[in-house]
Amino acid sequence: MTDSADKTEHHGVGHRARLRKRLLEKNGDSLHDHELIEYLLALAIPRRDTKQIAKDLIRRYGSLAALLTADADSILQEKWMGETSVAALKIVQVAALRLLSEPVRELPILSSWQSLLDYLRADMAHLTIERVRTLYLNSKNMLIRDEVASEGSIDEAAIYTREVIRRAMDLGAAAIILVHNHPSGDSAPSRQDITMTRNIADAGKKFGIAVHDHIIIGKNGFNSMRSSGLL
C-alpha cells in the first residue's frame, strides 16, 4: 500500500540533507525527537515534507517513546500515516527491543538486572493497556522463555497461579520473574498484586520453583516487590 502522504511534492531536499549530515557526523546527538521521526518518515514518504507530521505525532502521543510503542492500528489512524510509514516506526521499536534484550537473553538474569529493567521499561512503560508477562529461568538463572501471559483493559489483566506453575513445570524452569505494567504510570503494587504474587510464590515452593521477583513497570519508574520487602 502506498501512503497517501507520498503523493504530494515538497521542497525540503536541502533540509533533509542537513538532517542526514547531523545524523552521520554527530551520531544524531544534536537531533531533536521530532527530527528523528521526521527523517525516518522521509524515508517512507519521500515526496512530502514530514516535519509537521513528525511534530504532530510527538505532540499527539506525548513523547518519542510513547509514539514508537503505540499500537500500530492507532498510529495508522493519524493524518498522512499509511502502512509504509507506520512500519518504519515499528521497525525502530523492534530493533531497539532486540538490542536491549540481548544481555537478557545471553547472560544470567540476576547479574544483568539493569539490562532487564531497561528492556522491560522500553517495552511496557508506555502501554495503554495492562500486560502481564512471565520470565522463566533455568537453575543458572538463564532465560528459558519470555512470554506474555495476558493483556487486559486499562487497569486489569488476568494471571492465574495454576497456569503459571504448570507452564514453569512444562518448561523445566527453576525460577520465574513476574512482570506487569500499570498504564496509570504509578508503579506501586496494589493489594491484589501482592496477594497474587504471594499465592504464586507459595505454590511454586511445593514444586521447587522460586519466584525471584515481581516487577511493576510505570511511566515514571518501576517497583520491585522483592526490594520492597513484599516477597
C-alpha positions as CSV (number, residue, x, y, z in Angstrom):
1,M,0.0,0.0,0.0
2,T,1.3,3.4,-0.9
3,D,1.0,6.1,1.8
4,S,-1.4,8.9,0.8
5,A,1.3,11.3,2.0
6,D,3.6,10.1,-0.8
7,K,1.5,11.8,-3.5
8,T,2.5,15.5,-2.9
9,E,5.8,17.1,-3.9
10,H,7.7,19.1,-1.4
11,H,10.9,21.3,-1.4
12,G,12.7,20.1,1.7
13,V,15.6,18.3,0.0
14,G,18.2,20.7,1.4
15,H,16.7,20.4,4.9
16,R,16.8,16.6,4.8
17,A,20.4,16.7,3.6
18,R,21.3,18.8,6.6
19,L,19.5,16.4,8.9
20,R,21.4,13.5,7.3
21,K,24.7,15.3,7.8
22,R,23.9,15.9,11.5
23,L,23.0,12.3,11.9
24,L,26.1,10.9,10.3
25,E,28.7,13.3,11.6
26,K,27.4,13.7,15.1
27,N,25.7,10.4,15.7
28,G,22.4,12.1,15.9
29,D,23.1,13.7,19.3
30,S,22.0,17.1,18.1
31,L,18.7,15.9,16.6
32,H,15.5,16.7,18.5
33,D,13.0,13.9,18.9
34,H,10.7,15.2,16.2
35,E,13.7,15.4,13.8
36,L,14.4,11.7,14.3
37,I,10.8,11.0,13.4
38,E,10.9,13.5,10.6
39,Y,13.9,11.9,8.9
40,L,12.5,8.4,9.5
41,L,9.2,9.2,7.8
42,A,11.1,10.9,5.0
43,L,12.5,7.6,4.0
44,A,9.0,6.1,3.9
45,I,7.2,9.0,2.3
46,P,9.9,10.9,0.4
47,R,7.8,13.3,-1.6
48,R,6.2,15.0,1.3
49,D,7.5,17.4,3.9
50,T,7.4,15.3,7.1
51,K,8.5,17.9,9.6
52,Q,5.0,18.9,10.7
53,I,3.8,15.4,10.5
54,A,6.5,14.4,13.0
55,K,5.8,17.3,15.3
56,D,2.1,16.5,15.3
57,L,2.8,12.8,16.1
58,I,5.1,13.7,19.0
59,R,2.5,16.1,20.4
60,R,-0.3,13.6,20.0
61,Y,1.4,10.8,21.8
62,G,3.4,12.9,24.3
63,S,6.9,11.6,23.7
64,L,9.2,9.7,21.3
65,A,8.9,6.6,23.4
66,A,5.2,6.7,23.6
67,L,4.9,7.1,19.8
68,L,7.2,4.2,19.0
69,T,5.5,1.9,21.4
70,A,2.0,2.9,20.4
71,D,-0.3,0.4,18.8
72,A,0.2,0.2,15.0
73,D,-3.6,0.5,14.3
74,S,-3.7,3.6,16.4
75,I,-0.9,5.3,14.5
76,L,-2.5,4.3,11.2
77,Q,-5.5,6.5,12.0
78,E,-3.3,9.6,12.2
79,K,-3.4,12.0,9.2
80,W,-0.9,11.2,6.4
81,M,0.1,7.9,8.1
82,G,-0.1,4.7,5.9
83,E,1.2,1.2,6.3
84,T,4.7,2.1,5.0
85,S,5.2,5.0,7.4
86,V,3.8,3.1,10.4
87,A,6.0,0.1,9.5
88,A,9.0,2.5,9.5
89,L,8.2,3.5,13.1
90,K,7.6,0.0,14.3
91,I,10.8,-1.4,12.8
92,V,12.7,1.0,15.0
93,Q,10.8,-0.2,18.1
94,V,11.6,-3.9,17.2
95,A,15.3,-3.2,16.6
96,A,15.6,-1.2,19.8
97,L,13.9,-4.1,21.8
98,R,16.2,-6.6,20.2
99,L,19.2,-4.6,21.1
100,L,18.1,-4.1,24.7
101,S,17.0,-7.7,25.2
102,E,20.4,-9.2,24.0
103,P,22.0,-9.2,27.5
104,V,18.8,-10.5,29.0
105,R,18.9,-13.4,26.5
106,E,22.6,-14.1,26.7
107,L,23.6,-13.6,30.4
108,P,22.2,-14.8,33.8
109,I,19.3,-12.5,34.6
110,L,20.3,-11.8,38.1
111,S,23.7,-10.5,37.1
112,S,22.2,-8.3,34.3
113,W,19.4,-6.8,36.3
114,Q,19.7,-3.2,34.9
115,S,19.6,-4.6,31.4
116,L,16.4,-6.4,32.2
117,L,14.8,-3.3,33.7
118,D,15.9,-1.2,30.6
119,Y,14.3,-3.8,28.3
120,L,11.1,-4.1,30.3
121,R,10.6,-0.3,30.5
122,A,11.2,0.2,26.8
123,D,8.7,-2.5,26.0
124,M,6.0,-1.8,28.6
125,A,6.2,1.6,30.3
126,H,4.0,3.4,27.7
127,L,1.4,0.8,27.0
128,T,-2.1,2.0,27.4
129,I,-3.4,-1.4,28.5
130,E,-2.1,-3.7,31.2
131,R,0.2,-6.5,30.1
132,V,1.4,-9.4,32.2
133,R,4.5,-11.4,31.2
134,T,6.4,-14.2,32.8
135,L,10.1,-14.8,32.6
136,Y,11.0,-18.5,33.0
137,L,14.6,-19.2,34.2
138,N,16.7,-22.3,34.5
139,S,18.8,-23.3,37.5
140,K,21.6,-21.0,36.4
141,N,19.1,-18.1,36.1
142,M,19.4,-18.0,32.3
143,L,16.3,-17.1,30.4
144,I,14.4,-20.0,29.0
145,R,11.3,-18.2,27.8
146,D,9.9,-14.7,27.9
147,E,6.1,-15.0,27.5
148,V,3.2,-12.5,27.5
149,A,0.7,-14.3,29.9
150,S,-2.2,-11.9,29.3
151,E,-3.3,-8.5,28.1
152,G,-6.3,-6.7,29.5
153,S,-8.0,-3.4,30.0
154,I,-6.5,-0.1,31.0
155,D,-6.3,-1.3,34.6
156,E,-6.6,-5.1,34.7
157,A,-5.1,-8.2,33.2
158,A,-5.6,-11.7,34.5
159,I,-2.9,-14.1,35.7
160,Y,-3.6,-17.4,37.2
161,T,-1.4,-19.3,39.7
162,R,-2.1,-22.7,38.2
163,E,-1.3,-21.7,34.7
164,V,2.0,-20.0,35.7
165,I,3.2,-23.0,37.7
166,R,2.1,-25.5,35.1
167,R,3.9,-23.6,32.4
168,A,7.1,-23.4,34.5
169,M,6.9,-27.2,35.0
170,D,6.4,-27.8,31.3
171,L,9.5,-25.7,30.5
172,G,11.6,-27.3,33.3
173,A,12.0,-23.8,34.9
174,A,13.7,-23.5,38.3
175,A,12.6,-19.9,38.8
176,I,10.3,-17.2,37.5
177,I,10.1,-13.4,37.4
178,L,6.6,-11.9,37.1
179,V,6.3,-8.5,35.3
180,H,3.3,-6.3,34.6
181,N,2.7,-2.6,33.8
182,H,0.4,0.0,35.3
183,P,-0.9,2.2,32.5
184,S,-1.7,4.8,35.1
185,G,2.0,5.4,35.5
186,D,2.1,4.6,39.2
187,S,4.3,1.5,39.7
188,A,3.2,0.9,43.3
189,P,1.8,-2.6,43.8
190,S,-1.9,-2.9,44.6
191,R,-3.2,-5.2,47.3
192,Q,-4.3,-7.6,44.6
193,D,-0.8,-7.6,43.1
194,I,0.7,-8.5,46.4
195,T,-1.8,-11.3,47.1
196,M,-1.5,-12.8,43.7
197,T,2.3,-12.8,43.8
198,R,2.4,-14.5,47.2
199,N,0.0,-17.1,46.0
200,I,2.2,-18.0,43.1
201,A,5.3,-18.0,45.3
202,D,3.7,-20.3,47.8
203,A,2.5,-22.7,45.0
204,G,5.9,-22.6,43.4
205,K,7.7,-23.7,46.6
206,K,5.8,-27.0,46.5
207,F,7.4,-27.8,43.2
208,G,10.8,-26.3,43.8
209,I,10.1,-23.3,41.6
210,A,11.3,-19.9,43.1
211,V,9.7,-16.6,42.4
212,H,12.6,-14.2,42.2
213,D,10.6,-11.1,41.9
214,H,7.5,-9.3,40.6
215,I,8.4,-6.1,38.8
216,I,5.8,-3.5,38.2
217,I,6.5,-1.0,35.4
218,G,5.2,2.5,35.2
219,K,5.9,5.5,33.0
220,N,7.8,7.1,35.8
221,G,9.8,4.1,37.0
222,F,9.5,0.6,38.4
223,N,8.8,-1.2,41.6
224,S,10.5,-4.5,42.7
225,M,8.4,-6.4,45.2
226,R,11.5,-8.2,46.3
227,S,13.4,-5.0,47.0
228,S,10.3,-3.6,48.7
229,G,10.1,-6.5,51.2
230,L,6.8,-7.7,49.8
231,L,8.0,-11.0,48.6
